C-alpha cells in the first residue's frame, strides 16, 4: 500500500412481536438484487460544476420548484372527490392531535394505539426479508409517542410525525475515538496492522475474509431534507404568533392558532403532493438501492426538519407541568409508508441485516457546546431550530448515533443520484479507506473571516472560510473543490473533526438560513480535506517524531540527526542537535512543500508496496519478525484507535509530543504498530468517476434529450427553471417523472402504495 498520489437485530421470534409493534416489523418492498459487477472506474472526470449560488438547494425555502397551485391546476386533478375525502381524513387526524394537546388528551390518545394488532393491507411488493430486519425496541423502555404513532394502522402520512422532544439530549457530549472502516477490520491485531502498512502484505488470517457477502462491510446512506414550502409557512407562522397580543384566553388562543397553523401546513403538503417536488428524494433513494443492492446497505438515514406543534407565544403560556409543551412535529416526505420506517430514539436498536430507513429530526442531532450546560443547551436548540440552512444541518451530521450506523456513509442531497451499478468499494474500502472525488482543476484558497467573499448565500464564502481553518491547522495551500455529487462520509472521522472544530461547527449550526451567520463552514469540504491532511500529518509525525527520536528525549542527538538525514539520502558531520517538534512543525506546516517532498521521497524508498520508511525500526516481537502462527495467537490483542494533535486548531500551539500513549495495563503494542494504526486511520483513495452536474432550465423536447443523454455514474439535477408558466412547469414535472420512472422503476421498500 502506498500513500495517495495527491500527496441487533434478530428476526422477531414470533408473530406476537409484530402485533405489539407493527411499525417496527413491516412488510416493505422487495429490494432489487444486483448482479455481480466489477468495480466502477473511469480514467476521466466528466463533471463540470456551475457556480450559481446554490440555486435549487433543497434545504432552502422559496425555491422555484415549490410553488402554489393555481385554481385551474387544482381542478385538473383526477378523482378529486376521492382525494378530497382522503385529505379530510388526514386533516382530521392531525387536527385532533393538535387540538387535544393543551388538555392532556394526546398522551392517552396515542397510548390507546399501542395494543393494536391490525396489519395494514399487504402490498404487491412485500418483502419478508425487510420486515424481519426492521429495528426493534429495547424492551426496557415503553414505546414512545412517535413509535406508537407509526404503529397505529390508522395513522396517515400527512407530512408530519409527532414526537416528544424530551427524548433527546441537546448537549454535545464528546465520544471516545472510534475505528473507521479503514481500521476496524484490523483492530484485533496490531501485528497485522503493522505488516500491512509496512509491506503491503495482508495476513493469511484475513484471506477470504469478505468472500461471504454477509460478512462484507456495509455502507449507510444519509439524506438531508427539509420541506422548503412548509419551511416558509412555518417561519411566517412563528413570526405571526410571536407578534400576536394576549387578547384571548390561553386555551382559546392556542387552539385557534394551532388549528390554523396545521391547516396551513396541510395545504402546503397538498401542494407538494400535487407537484411531488419532482420527487427527487424518492428517486434518489431508489437510485442508491438499485445501484448498490440491498446487501451493500445497512441504514438509510433521513435527516428532517421539525418544529413545535404550537407557536412559541402560546407555549410560553402553557402550564409548565403540561407534557404537551414538549410535543414537536417532524417533517416527513408524503410518499413514505409509516409502517415501514423507524424514528430514531435512544431505545431503538439498529438492525444488522436488511437495510432500514431511520428518520432523524433536527432536535436529535443539533447539539450545543458543553459550556452551556443542560438548560443552556435546550435554550440554544430552541433558538436555532427549525433550521433551513444546509450547512448548519451538515455541521451536525456527526451527531447521528453511532449505534444506528455503519462507520462509513454515502451523503446525498435530495437531488443527487447514482446511475450505474456500483460496488461498496466505489465509496470505501476496509484496506484503502473512503473514496474522495476532487475537482483538481478548481482550487479553493483560504479566506480569513474579515476578508469574506461577497456571496453570503452561495457556497464560496463557506468554502473560503473552511480552507482558512485548514490553513491555520495544517499549513497554507490551495485545496481542490469537491465534485458536486454524492460524497463519502466517515462518521468516526467526522466525530473526531467535530471535537477539533467544535466552536466553528456550533457557530455554523446557529445560522438558521444560509449566509446569516458571521462565519459558516462547508462541513463536507472541511471533513474531506481534514482526512487528507491528517493522513499526511500521520506520515510525517511517524517519521520525524516516532522514528527519528529513538531515545524519546525531545531533541535530535547527533546520531539521530545523521540517521534521519541518511534516510533522506544526505550525510551530516555536524554534532549540533535540534528540537524535534520545532523541526516537525516547520516541515509539516510552516513549509508544507518540504513535507510533501519528504513524503514523495520516502514513498519511493519504501519499495513497491507499503510505507516501511515512515515507521520506527522493527524490534523483537514486532510484526516484521512475527510468523503467521504467532500472529494468529495475537488476534485477541485489541488495538485502540490512535490519534495525535487533537488539542487545538492552530498548528503553532498544539503539543505534538502527546499521543500514542501506552495502555494502562495488559500487553502493549509497539510504537511501530501504533504508528501503523495512526497512518491507516486516515487512509483514503482519490477516485475519478463519470460525474455530471445538470442544470434544468427548460422543459419540452430539449429537457427530454438532456435527460436521455445522461450516462454518468454520479450526477446532480439542479432545478433552475425560472419564470416559467404553469403549463411549462407541468411539462417539466411530467417529463422528469417519466424519466425517473423509466430509470428507477422499482419502488423502494419504504414507499407507500400509490
Secondary structure, DSSP 8 states (H G I E B T S, - for coil): ----S-------SSHHHHHHTGGGS--EE-------------S--------STTTT-TTSSS-TT-----HHHHHT-TTHHHHHHHHHHHHHHHHHHHHHGGGT-HHHHHHGGGG--------TTEEHHHHTTS-EE-TTS---HHHHHHH-TT----SEEEEEGGGS--B---------HHHHTTTT-HHHHHHHHHH----GGGTTTT-SGGGS--EEEEEEE--HHHHHHHHHHHHHHHH--S-S-HHHHHHHHHHHHHHHHHHHHHHHHHHGGGGHHHHHHHHHHHHH-GGGEEEEEEEE-EEESS-HHHHHHS-TT-GGGGEEEEE--TTB-GGG-EE--TTEE--SSS-EEEEEEHHHH--B-GGGHHHHHHHHHHHH-S---HHHHHTTGGGS-GGG--SEEEEE-TTEEE-S---GGGTEETTTEEEE-EEEEEEE----GGG--S-TTSSHHHHHHHHHHHHHHH----EEEE-SS-EEEEHHHHHHHHHHTHHHHHHHHT-SSTT-SS----HHHHHHHHHHHHHHHHHHHIIIIIIT-TT--SEE-HHHHHHHHHHTT--------EEHHHHHHIIIIITHHHHHHHHHHHHHTT-SSS-GGGS----TTSTTT--HHHHHHTTT-------B--S-S-TTT--TT-BS---SSS----HHHHHHHHHHHT-EEE----EEEEEE---HHHHHHHHHT---SEEEEEE---S--HHHHHHHHHHHHHHHHHHS-S--TTB---
